[in-house]
Amino acid sequence: MATDLHELLRSLRVWDPEVTDLPAFEPAGAPAAPLPLFTEWFAAAVAAGQTEPHTMSLATSDDSGLPDVRIVMLHGADADGWSFASHAGSRKGRHLAGRPYAALGFYWPVLGRQVRVRGPVTAAPSEDAQGDLHARSTGALAAALTGRQSEVLPSLDDLARASESAWERASREPEAPVPSWTLYRLRADEVEFFQGDGRRRHVRLRYRREGEPGGEAWTRELLWP
């Protein structure tokens, strides 16, 4: 039986009160910089049972300025920026080599919250990337060792063979180096916090970095929903 996509879409509800709690957000009490608020909201999402709150959309663009987006995992957020990792030769890695600027999007529907981050991206030193990789699971190392990310795959059998070999090596050599593995850090120029409201009076608070590049002062402003 064929599925009517439009009918299915009309049947869905956003922020069903049975599974979503929309907390009040008073932006006047927000901190002077975005990172403490991001940490607070992230912890709240975890406490509320949000599934995989550390996943985020990563948007990049190619040499022609055409955008691309995918879901990746947040590896950290601190004074150096929001961190994620990939192979340097992957599509995202090639995009960032040519246009080192990106945007991140977090969505935590259990609280009706979004966080949007954008700014320049730099690659961390290789030792940081390897240390980050080796602090993760055997599966993460095996996936990195499999390599060839974004290349054309002849067949699933080829993937199975390469993955099996990578798992065996990752188990045998937990410190195996992966030279192409890169830890990227996005240093935010702009961070927006969105709190949904049941009456559609959504609260949007945007932080914009002031002054010279690398400055630590921020301007805060409200945006119409």
ZASEVO-204705 format. One record per residue: y, z, x of N, C-alpha, C in turn; residue in three letters; chain. Coordinates in Angstrom, 2 decimals, always signed. Example, Ala and Ser with C-alpha at 12.3 -4.5 7.8 and 13.67 -1.06 7.14 Angstrom:
# ZASEVO-204705
> -5.69|+7.80|+13.19|-4.50|+7.80|+12.30|-3.30|+7.80|+13.20|ALA|A
> -2.25|+7.08|+12.85|-1.06|+7.14|+13.67|+0.03|+7.87|+12.90|SER|A
***
This chain:
# ZASEVO-204705
> -1.19|+0.00|+0.85|+0.00|+0.00|+0.00|+1.25|+0.00|+0.88|MET|A
> +2.16|-0.91|+0.59|+3.36|-1.04|+1.40|+4.28|+0.16|+1.18|ALA|A
> +4.98|+0.56|+2.24|+5.93|+1.66|+2.16|+7.34|+1.11|+1.96|THR|A
> +8.04|+1.64|+0.97|+9.43|+1.27|+0.74|+10.30|+2.19|+1.60|ASP|A
> +10.80|+1.66|+2.71|+11.55|+2.47|+3.65|+12.79|+3.08|+3.00|LEU|A
> +13.52|+2.29|+2.22|+14.75|+2.80|+1.62|+14.46|+3.91|+0.63|HIS|A
> +13.40|+3.76|-0.15|+13.03|+4.81|-1.09|+12.62|+6.07|-0.34|GLU|A
> +11.89|+5.89|+0.74|+11.49|+7.04|+1.55|+12.71|+7.75|+2.13|LEU|A
> +13.66|+6.98|+2.62|+14.88|+7.58|+3.18|+15.65|+8.37|+2.12|LEU|A
> +15.74|+7.83|+0.92|+16.48|+8.51|-0.15|+15.78|+9.80|-0.59|ARG|A
> +14.48|+9.92|-0.32|+13.75|+11.12|-0.73|+13.92|+12.28|+0.24|SER|A
> +14.46|+12.01|+1.41|+14.57|+13.03|+2.44|+15.85|+13.85|+2.29|LEU|A
> +15.78|+15.09|+2.76|+16.92|+15.99|+2.64|+17.32|+16.48|+4.03|ARG|A
> +18.61|+16.60|+4.25|+19.12|+17.13|+5.51|+19.36|+18.63|+5.35|VAL|A
> +18.91|+19.40|+6.33|+19.13|+20.85|+6.35|+18.61|+21.54|+5.09|TRP|A
> +17.34|+21.32|+4.82|+16.66|+21.99|+3.71|+16.74|+23.50|+3.95|ASP|A
> +17.29|+24.27|+2.99|+17.44|+25.71|+3.20|+16.13|+26.45|+3.43|PRO|A
> +15.01|+25.83|+3.08|+13.73|+26.48|+3.33|+13.38|+26.52|+4.81|GLU|A
> +13.96|+25.61|+5.58|+13.63|+25.55|+7.01|+14.87|+25.60|+7.90|VAL|A
> +16.04|+25.61|+7.32|+17.28|+25.57|+8.10|+18.21|+26.71|+7.71|THR|A
> +18.75|+27.36|+8.70|+19.78|+28.38|+8.49|+21.05|+27.88|+9.18|ASP|A
> +22.14|+27.78|+8.42|+23.40|+27.29|+8.97|+24.31|+28.47|+9.28|LEU|A
> +24.30|+28.95|+10.52|+25.12|+30.12|+10.85|+26.61|+29.78|+10.87|PRO|A
> +27.42|+30.79|+10.62|+28.87|+30.60|+10.72|+29.24|+30.44|+12.19|ALA|A
> +30.24|+29.62|+12.45|+30.74|+29.43|+13.81|+32.25|+29.53|+13.78|PHE|A
> +32.78|+30.52|+14.49|+34.22|+30.72|+14.57|+34.71|+30.26|+15.94|GLU|A
> +35.28|+29.05|+16.02|+35.65|+28.50|+17.34|+36.73|+29.30|+18.06|PRO|A
> +37.53|+30.07|+17.31|+38.57|+30.85|+17.97|+37.97|+31.87|+18.94|ALA|A
> +36.75|+32.27|+18.71|+36.11|+33.24|+19.59|+35.25|+32.61|+20.66|GLY|A
> +35.28|+31.28|+20.78|+34.45|+30.59|+21.78|+34.98|+30.87|+23.19|ALA|A
> +34.11|+30.86|+24.19|+34.55|+31.10|+25.57|+35.44|+29.99|+26.09|PRO|A
> +36.08|+30.26|+27.23|+37.04|+29.31|+27.79|+36.37|+28.07|+28.37|ALA|A
> +35.11|+28.17|+28.73|+34.36|+27.05|+29.31|+33.12|+26.78|+28.47|ALA|A
> +32.59|+25.56|+28.50|+31.49|+25.21|+27.60|+30.12|+25.76|+27.99|PRO|A
> +29.85|+25.98|+29.27|+28.51|+26.37|+29.67|+28.04|+27.68|+29.04|LEU|A
> +28.86|+28.73|+28.99|+28.39|+29.95|+28.32|+28.05|+29.75|+26.85|PRO|A
> +28.83|+28.91|+26.16|+28.53|+28.65|+24.75|+27.25|+27.83|+24.62|LEU|A
> +27.05|+26.85|+25.52|+25.82|+26.09|+25.48|+24.62|+27.01|+25.69|PHE|A
> +24.71|+27.93|+26.65|+23.61|+28.85|+26.92|+23.33|+29.72|+25.69|THR|A
> +24.38|+30.19|+25.04|+24.22|+31.01|+23.83|+23.55|+30.22|+22.71|GLU|A
> +24.01|+28.98|+22.49|+23.42|+28.16|+21.42|+21.98|+27.77|+21.76|TRP|A
> +21.71|+27.49|+23.02|+20.34|+27.14|+23.41|+19.40|+28.31|+23.15|PHE|A
> +19.83|+29.52|+23.55|+19.00|+30.70|+23.32|+18.79|+30.93|+21.83|ALA|A
> +19.80|+30.68|+21.03|+19.68|+30.85|+19.58|+18.68|+29.86|+19.00|ALA|A
> +18.69|+28.63|+19.51|+17.74|+27.62|+19.03|+16.31|+28.03|+19.37|ALA|A
> +16.11|+28.56|+20.56|+14.78|+29.03|+20.96|+14.34|+30.18|+20.04|VAL|A
> +15.25|+31.15|+19.83|+14.92|+32.30|+18.99|+14.63|+31.91|+17.55|ALA|A
> +15.27|+30.84|+17.08|+15.08|+30.38|+15.70|+13.82|+29.55|+15.53|ALA|A
> +13.10|+29.30|+16.62|+11.86|+28.54|+16.54|+12.02|+27.05|+16.57|GLY|A
> +13.16|+26.56|+17.07|+13.36|+25.12|+17.17|+12.30|+24.50|+18.08|GLN|A
> +11.64|+23.46|+17.59|+10.63|+22.78|+18.39|+11.27|+22.03|+19.55|THR|A
> +10.76|+22.23|+20.74|+11.23|+21.54|+21.95|+12.76|+21.47|+22.04|GLU|A
> +13.42|+22.60|+22.07|+14.89|+22.59|+22.13|+15.44|+22.05|+23.43|PRO|A
> +14.58|+21.95|+24.46|+15.03|+21.46|+25.77|+14.95|+19.95|+25.89|HIS|A
> +14.56|+19.26|+24.82|+14.59|+17.80|+24.86|+15.97|+17.31|+24.42|THR|A
> +16.38|+16.17|+24.95|+17.73|+15.66|+24.67|+17.72|+14.14|+24.77|MET|A
> +18.66|+13.52|+24.11|+18.87|+12.08|+24.25|+19.74|+11.85|+25.49|SER|A
> +19.36|+10.87|+26.27|+20.13|+10.47|+27.45|+20.56|+9.02|+27.27|LEU|A
> +21.86|+8.79|+27.25|+22.40|+7.44|+27.09|+22.99|+6.97|+28.41|ALA|A
> +22.59|+5.75|+28.80|+23.13|+5.11|+30.00|+23.52|+3.68|+29.63|THR|A
> +24.06|+2.94|+30.58|+24.38|+1.54|+30.33|+24.04|+0.71|+31.56|SER|A
> +23.72|-0.56|+31.31|+23.34|-1.44|+32.41|+24.57|-2.09|+33.03|ASP|A
> +24.35|-3.02|+33.95|+25.47|-3.65|+34.67|+26.40|-4.42|+33.76|ASP|A
> +25.88|-4.85|+32.59|+26.71|-5.58|+31.64|+27.41|-4.66|+30.64|SER|A
> +27.16|-3.37|+30.77|+27.76|-2.41|+29.86|+26.95|-2.20|+28.58|GLY|A
> +25.76|-2.79|+28.49|+24.93|-2.63|+27.31|+24.26|-1.26|+27.34|LEU|A
> +24.31|-0.52|+26.22|+23.80|+0.85|+26.22|+22.29|+0.92|+26.06|PRO|A
> +21.75|+2.03|+26.47|+20.33|+2.33|+26.27|+20.22|+3.84|+26.08|ASP|A
> +19.19|+4.27|+25.37|+19.02|+5.70|+25.12|+17.54|+6.03|+25.07|VAL|A
> +17.19|+7.25|+25.46|+15.82|+7.72|+25.42|+15.85|+9.25|+25.39|ARG|A
> +14.68|+9.84|+25.11|+14.56|+11.29|+25.10|+14.02|+11.75|+26.45|ILE|A
> +14.69|+12.72|+27.06|+14.22|+13.30|+28.32|+14.29|+14.82|+28.20|VAL|A
> +13.86|+15.51|+29.23|+13.83|+16.97|+29.22|+14.95|+17.53|+30.09|MET|A
> +15.61|+18.55|+29.59|+16.63|+19.25|+30.36|+15.93|+20.10|+31.43|LEU|A
> +16.36|+19.94|+32.69|+15.78|+20.71|+33.77|+16.64|+21.90|+34.15|HIS|A
> +17.87|+21.94|+33.71|+18.73|+23.06|+34.02|+20.16|+22.75|+33.63|GLY|A
> +20.97|+23.80|+33.54|+22.40|+23.65|+33.27|+23.11|+24.81|+33.97|ALA|A
> +23.97|+24.48|+34.92|+24.67|+25.50|+35.67|+25.98|+24.92|+36.18|ASP|A
> +26.57|+25.57|+37.17|+27.87|+25.13|+37.68|+27.80|+23.72|+38.28|ALA|A
> +26.61|+23.27|+38.66|+26.46|+21.92|+39.23|+26.30|+20.85|+38.16|ASP|A
> +26.05|+21.26|+36.91|+25.93|+20.29|+35.83|+24.63|+20.43|+35.06|GLY|A
> +24.46|+19.54|+34.09|+23.23|+19.47|+33.30|+22.25|+18.57|+34.05|TRP|A
> +21.02|+19.02|+34.26|+20.08|+18.33|+35.14|+18.92|+17.71|+34.37|SER|A
> +18.50|+16.55|+34.83|+17.30|+15.87|+34.34|+16.74|+15.08|+35.51|PHE|A
> +15.53|+14.55|+35.35|+14.88|+13.89|+36.49|+14.18|+12.62|+36.06|ALA|A
> +14.00|+11.73|+37.02|+13.29|+10.47|+36.78|+13.05|+9.80|+38.12|SER|A
> +12.28|+8.71|+38.09|+12.13|+7.89|+39.28|+13.42|+7.07|+39.49|HIS|A
> +13.81|+6.91|+40.74|+15.02|+6.14|+41.04|+14.88|+4.69|+40.59|ALA|A
> +13.65|+4.17|+40.57|+13.43|+2.78|+40.19|+13.20|+2.55|+38.71|GLY|A
> +13.23|+3.61|+37.90|+13.07|+3.45|+36.46|+14.30|+2.77|+35.88|SER|A
> +14.23|+2.41|+34.61|+15.39|+1.76|+34.00|+16.60|+2.68|+34.04|ARG|A
> +16.41|+3.94|+33.67|+17.55|+4.85|+33.70|+18.06|+5.06|+35.11|LYS|A
> +17.13|+5.10|+36.10|+17.55|+5.25|+37.48|+18.37|+4.08|+37.97|GLY|A
> +17.95|+2.87|+37.58|+18.72|+1.67|+37.97|+20.08|+1.66|+37.28|ARG|A
> +20.10|+2.05|+36.01|+21.39|+2.12|+35.31|+22.35|+3.08|+36.02|HIS|A
> +21.84|+4.26|+36.36|+22.70|+5.27|+36.97|+23.14|+4.88|+38.37|LEU|A
> +22.33|+4.07|+39.07|+22.74|+3.59|+40.39|+23.93|+2.65|+40.26|ALA|A
> +23.93|+1.83|+39.21|+25.00|+0.87|+39.03|+26.20|+1.42|+38.29|GLY|A
> +25.94|+2.30|+37.32|+27.01|+2.92|+36.52|+26.70|+4.41|+36.41|ARG|A
> +27.16|+5.20|+37.36|+26.78|+6.62|+37.41|+27.56|+7.50|+36.42|PRO|A
> +27.38|+7.19|+35.15|+28.05|+7.95|+34.08|+27.09|+7.95|+32.90|TYR|A
> +26.96|+9.07|+32.22|+25.97|+9.15|+31.14|+26.43|+10.11|+30.07|ALA|A
> +25.70|+10.12|+28.96|+25.95|+11.04|+27.86|+24.63|+11.67|+27.44|ALA|A
> +24.69|+12.94|+27.05|+23.53|+13.68|+26.57|+23.78|+14.10|+25.12|LEU|A
> +22.72|+14.18|+24.36|+22.82|+14.65|+22.98|+21.69|+15.60|+22.65|GLY|A
> +22.01|+16.82|+22.25|+21.03|+17.80|+21.80|+21.15|+17.95|+20.29|PHE|A
> +20.01|+18.05|+19.59|+20.03|+18.27|+18.15|+19.02|+19.36|+17.82|TYR|A
> +19.52|+20.44|+17.21|+18.70|+21.57|+16.82|+18.82|+21.75|+15.30|TRP|A
> +18.04|+20.97|+14.52|+18.20|+20.97|+13.07|+17.90|+22.31|+12.41|PRO|A
> +17.11|+23.18|+13.05|+16.82|+24.47|+12.44|+18.09|+25.30|+12.25|VAL|A
> +19.14|+24.99|+13.02|+20.44|+25.66|+12.89|+21.55|+24.69|+12.51|LEU|A
> +21.23|+23.43|+12.29|+22.24|+22.44|+11.96|+23.25|+22.23|+13.08|GLY|A
> +22.77|+22.27|+14.32|+23.68|+22.21|+15.46|+23.40|+21.01|+16.34|ARG|A
> +24.48|+20.47|+16.89|+24.41|+19.42|+17.91|+25.30|+19.83|+19.08|GLN|A
> +24.93|+19.36|+20.26|+25.81|+19.47|+21.43|+25.81|+18.11|+22.12|VAL|A
> +27.00|+17.61|+22.40|+27.15|+16.32|+23.07|+27.86|+16.55|+24.40|ARG|A
> +27.32|+15.95|+25.46|+27.85|+16.14|+26.81|+27.99|+14.78|+27.46|VAL|A
> +29.10|+14.54|+28.15|+29.20|+13.29|+28.91|+30.03|+13.50|+30.16|ARG|A
> +29.71|+12.69|+31.18|+30.42|+12.81|+32.44|+29.72|+12.04|+33.54|GLY|A
> +30.25|+12.10|+34.76|+29.66|+11.39|+35.89|+28.35|+12.04|+36.33|PRO|A
> +27.48|+11.21|+36.88|+26.15|+11.67|+37.30|+25.97|+11.43|+38.79|VAL|A
> +25.44|+12.42|+39.47|+25.10|+12.28|+40.88|+23.64|+12.67|+41.09|THR|A
> +23.07|+12.18|+42.18|+21.70|+12.54|+42.54|+21.73|+13.76|+43.45|ALA|A
> +20.90|+14.74|+43.14|+20.80|+15.93|+43.97|+20.09|+15.59|+45.28|ALA|A
> +20.24|+16.41|+46.30|+19.50|+16.18|+47.55|+18.00|+16.09|+47.28|PRO|A
> +17.31|+15.30|+48.10|+15.89|+15.07|+47.91|+15.09|+16.37|+47.88|SER|A
> +15.47|+17.33|+48.73|+14.71|+18.58|+48.76|+14.83|+19.33|+47.44|GLU|A
> +15.97|+19.19|+46.77|+16.12|+19.82|+45.45|+15.21|+19.14|+44.43|ASP|A
> +15.14|+17.81|+44.49|+14.30|+17.07|+43.56|+12.83|+17.42|+43.75|ALA|A
> +12.39|+17.47|+45.02|+10.99|+17.79|+45.29|+10.67|+19.23|+44.90|GLN|A
> +11.60|+20.14|+45.15|+11.39|+21.53|+44.78|+11.30|+21.70|+43.27|GLY|A
> +12.15|+20.99|+42.55|+12.12|+21.04|+41.10|+10.80|+20.49|+40.56|ASP|A
> +10.33|+19.38|+41.13|+9.08|+18.78|+40.69|+7.90|+19.69|+40.96|LEU|A
> +7.85|+20.28|+42.15|+6.69|+21.09|+42.52|+6.69|+22.45|+41.84|HIS|A
> +7.79|+22.82|+41.21|+7.82|+24.06|+40.44|+7.26|+23.85|+39.03|ALA|A
> +6.97|+22.60|+38.68|+6.50|+22.28|+37.34|+4.98|+22.18|+37.31|ARG|A
> +4.45|+21.71|+36.21|+3.01|+21.71|+35.99|+2.30|+20.64|+36.81|SER|A
> +0.98|+20.79|+36.90|+0.16|+19.76|+37.55|+0.32|+18.43|+36.84|THR|A
> +0.43|+18.48|+35.50|+0.61|+17.25|+34.74|+1.91|+16.55|+35.07|GLY|A
> +2.98|+17.33|+35.28|+4.26|+16.73|+35.64|+4.17|+16.02|+36.99|ALA|A
> +3.49|+16.67|+37.94|+3.32|+16.04|+39.25|+2.45|+14.80|+39.14|LEU|A
> +1.37|+14.88|+38.35|+0.50|+13.72|+38.18|+1.25|+12.55|+37.58|ALA|A
> +2.10|+12.82|+36.59|+2.87|+11.75|+35.97|+3.82|+11.12|+36.98|ALA|A
> +4.44|+11.97|+37.82|+5.35|+11.44|+38.84|+4.59|+10.62|+39.88|ALA|A
> +3.40|+11.09|+40.25|+2.60|+10.37|+41.24|+2.08|+9.04|+40.69|LEU|A
> +1.88|+8.96|+39.38|+1.44|+7.71|+38.78|+2.45|+6.60|+39.05|THR|A
> +3.75|+6.97|+38.95|+4.83|+6.07|+39.35|+4.92|+4.80|+38.52|GLY|A
> +5.65|+3.83|+39.06|+5.86|+2.50|+38.47|+6.53|+2.57|+37.09|ARG|A
> +7.31|+3.62|+36.88|+7.95|+3.81|+35.58|+8.83|+2.63|+35.21|GLN|A
> +8.70|+2.16|+33.99|+9.47|+1.05|+33.39|+8.99|-0.33|+33.83|SER|A
> +8.01|-0.40|+34.75|+7.45|-1.71|+35.11|+6.51|-2.19|+34.01|GLU|A
> +6.25|-3.50|+33.98|+5.32|-4.06|+33.00|+3.91|-3.58|+33.31|VAL|A
> +3.20|-3.09|+32.28|+1.84|-2.57|+32.41|+0.84|-3.63|+31.94|LEU|A
> -0.04|-4.10|+32.82|-0.99|-5.14|+32.40|-1.92|-4.70|+31.27|PRO|A
> -2.42|-3.45|+31.35|-3.34|-2.97|+30.32|-3.40|-1.45|+30.36|SER|A
> -3.91|-0.85|+29.27|-4.08|+0.60|+29.25|-5.15|+1.05|+30.23|LEU|A
> -6.09|+0.17|+30.55|-7.11|+0.51|+31.55|-6.46|+0.74|+32.92|ASP|A
> -5.46|-0.07|+33.24|-4.75|+0.11|+34.51|-4.06|+1.47|+34.54|ASP|A
> -3.46|+1.84|+33.43|-2.80|+3.14|+33.34|-3.82|+4.27|+33.50|LEU|A
> -4.96|+4.16|+32.84|-5.98|+5.20|+32.91|-6.46|+5.40|+34.34|ALA|A
> -6.69|+4.30|+35.06|-7.16|+4.41|+36.44|-6.11|+5.05|+37.34|ARG|A
> -4.87|+4.60|+37.22|-3.80|+5.15|+38.05|-3.56|+6.62|+37.73|ALA|A
> -3.60|+6.97|+36.44|-3.39|+8.36|+36.03|-4.51|+9.26|+36.53|SER|A
> -5.74|+8.79|+36.44|-6.88|+9.59|+36.91|-6.74|+9.89|+38.39|GLU|A
> -6.36|+8.89|+39.16|-6.17|+9.08|+40.60|-5.03|+10.05|+40.88|SER|A
> -3.95|+9.93|+40.10|-2.79|+10.80|+40.29|-3.13|+12.25|+39.94|ALA|A
> -3.88|+12.46|+38.87|-4.29|+13.81|+38.50|-5.16|+14.43|+39.60|TRP|A
> -6.06|+13.64|+40.14|-6.94|+14.15|+41.19|-6.12|+14.58|+42.41|GLU|A
> -5.14|+13.76|+42.79|-4.32|+14.09|+43.95|-3.42|+15.29|+43.66|ARG|A
> -2.84|+15.34|+42.45|-1.96|+16.46|+42.10|-2.72|+17.78|+42.13|ALA|A
> -3.97|+17.77|+41.72|-4.79|+18.98|+41.74|-5.14|+19.38|+43.17|SER|A
> -5.36|+18.37|+44.02|-5.75|+18.61|+45.41|-4.56|+18.94|+46.29|ARG|A
> -3.39|+18.30|+46.00|-2.19|+18.48|+46.81|-1.02|+18.86|+45.91|GLU|A
> -0.90|+20.13|+45.53|+0.18|+20.53|+44.62|+1.58|+20.34|+45.20|PRO|A
> +1.68|+20.12|+46.51|+2.98|+19.88|+47.14|+3.14|+18.41|+47.54|GLU|A
> +2.33|+17.52|+46.97|+2.40|+16.10|+47.33|+3.81|+15.57|+47.08|ALA|A
> +4.41|+14.87|+48.05|+5.77|+14.36|+47.86|+5.77|+13.10|+47.00|PRO|A
> +6.84|+12.95|+46.26|+7.07|+11.74|+45.46|+8.48|+11.27|+45.82|VAL|A
> +8.63|+10.41|+46.84|+9.95|+10.05|+47.37|+10.90|+9.48|+46.33|PRO|A
> +10.37|+8.76|+45.34|+11.26|+8.13|+44.35|+11.74|+9.10|+43.28|SER|A
> +11.15|+10.29|+43.22|+11.51|+11.24|+42.17|+12.90|+11.80|+42.45|TRP|A
> +13.77|+11.71|+41.47|+15.19|+12.04|+41.66|+15.65|+13.04|+40.62|THR|A
> +16.33|+14.06|+41.07|+16.95|+15.04|+40.18|+18.41|+14.64|+40.01|LEU|A
> +18.80|+14.35|+38.78|+20.18|+13.94|+38.49|+20.95|+15.10|+37.88|TYR|A
> +22.24|+15.15|+38.19|+23.11|+16.19|+37.65|+24.33|+15.55|+37.01|ARG|A
> +24.51|+15.82|+35.75|+25.66|+15.33|+35.01|+26.72|+16.43|+34.99|LEU|A
> +27.85|+16.17|+35.61|+28.96|+17.13|+35.62|+29.89|+16.76|+34.47|ARG|A
> +29.93|+17.60|+33.48|+30.59|+17.25|+32.22|+32.11|+17.11|+32.36|ALA|A
> +32.63|+16.02|+31.80|+34.06|+15.87|+31.57|+34.41|+16.33|+30.16|ASP|A
> +33.40|+16.26|+29.27|+33.63|+16.56|+27.86|+32.35|+17.13|+27.26|GLU|A
> +32.48|+18.19|+26.47|+31.35|+18.80|+25.77|+31.79|+19.11|+24.36|VAL|A
> +31.02|+18.65|+23.38|+31.35|+18.91|+21.98|+30.25|+19.71|+21.31|GLU|A
> +30.64|+20.74|+20.59|+29.73|+21.58|+19.82|+29.96|+21.31|+18.33|PHE|A
> +28.87|+21.00|+17.63|+28.92|+20.67|+16.21|+28.08|+21.68|+15.44|PHE|A
> +28.71|+22.38|+14.50|+27.99|+23.29|+13.62|+28.03|+22.75|+12.20|GLN|A
> +26.86|+22.42|+11.65|+26.81|+21.91|+10.29|+27.14|+22.96|+9.26|GLY|A
> +27.65|+22.50|+8.12|+28.03|+23.38|+7.02|+27.50|+22.80|+5.72|ASP|A
> +26.99|+23.66|+4.85|+26.38|+23.20|+3.61|+27.32|+22.46|+2.70|GLY|A
> +28.62|+22.74|+2.77|+29.63|+22.05|+1.96|+30.28|+20.91|+2.73|ARG|A
> +29.64|+20.53|+3.83|+30.08|+19.42|+4.69|+31.43|+19.70|+5.36|ARG|A
> +31.75|+20.98|+5.52|+32.93|+21.37|+6.28|+32.49|+21.70|+7.71|ARG|A
> +31.90|+20.71|+8.33|+31.31|+20.90|+9.65|+32.38|+21.29|+10.66|HIS|A
> +32.04|+22.19|+11.56|+32.97|+22.63|+12.60|+32.63|+21.90|+13.89|VAL|A
> +33.61|+21.22|+14.45|+33.44|+20.50|+15.70|+34.46|+21.03|+16.72|ARG|A
> +33.95|+21.56|+17.82|+34.80|+22.07|+18.89|+34.54|+21.26|+20.14|LEU|A
> +35.60|+20.64|+20.67|+35.45|+19.81|+21.87|+36.15|+20.47|+23.06|ARG|A
> +35.45|+20.51|+24.17|+36.01|+20.93|+25.46|+36.27|+19.69|+26.29|TYR|A
> +37.45|+19.59|+26.88|+37.76|+18.50|+27.81|+38.25|+19.10|+29.12|ARG|A
> +37.70|+18.59|+30.23|+38.09|+19.11|+31.54|+39.52|+18.68|+31.86|ARG|A
> +40.29|+19.60|+32.39|+41.69|+19.33|+32.73|+41.86|+19.11|+34.23|GLU|A
> +42.99|+18.48|+34.58|+43.40|+18.40|+35.98|+42.59|+17.44|+36.81|GLY|A
> +42.56|+17.70|+38.12|+41.90|+16.84|+39.08|+40.38|+16.87|+38.89|GLU|A
> +39.69|+15.79|+39.30|+38.22|+15.81|+39.25|+37.68|+17.03|+39.98|PRO|A
> +36.73|+17.70|+39.36|+36.17|+18.90|+39.96|+36.88|+20.17|+39.53|GLY|A
> +37.96|+20.03|+38.76|+38.67|+21.20|+38.28|+37.83|+22.01|+37.31|GLY|A
> +38.18|+23.28|+37.16|+37.39|+24.17|+36.31|+38.12|+24.56|+35.03|GLU|A
> +39.32|+24.06|+34.81|+40.07|+24.40|+33.60|+39.67|+23.46|+32.46|ALA|A
> +39.62|+24.01|+31.24|+39.20|+23.24|+30.08|+40.22|+23.37|+28.95|TRP|A
> +40.40|+22.27|+28.24|+41.16|+22.27|+26.99|+40.18|+22.32|+25.84|THR|A
> +40.48|+23.14|+24.83|+39.64|+23.21|+23.64|+40.42|+22.66|+22.46|ARG|A
> +39.74|+21.90|+21.62|+40.39|+21.34|+20.43|+39.37|+21.14|+19.32|GLU|A
> +39.82|+21.26|+18.08|+38.97|+21.02|+16.93|+39.04|+19.54|+16.55|LEU|A
> +37.95|+19.02|+15.98|+37.89|+17.65|+15.52|+37.54|+17.62|+14.03|LEU|A
> +38.11|+16.67|+13.32|+37.72|+16.48|+11.93|+36.25|+16.08|+11.86|TRP|A
> +35.52|+16.59|+10.88|+34.10|+16.22|+10.77|+33.93|+14.79|+10.27|PRO|A
***
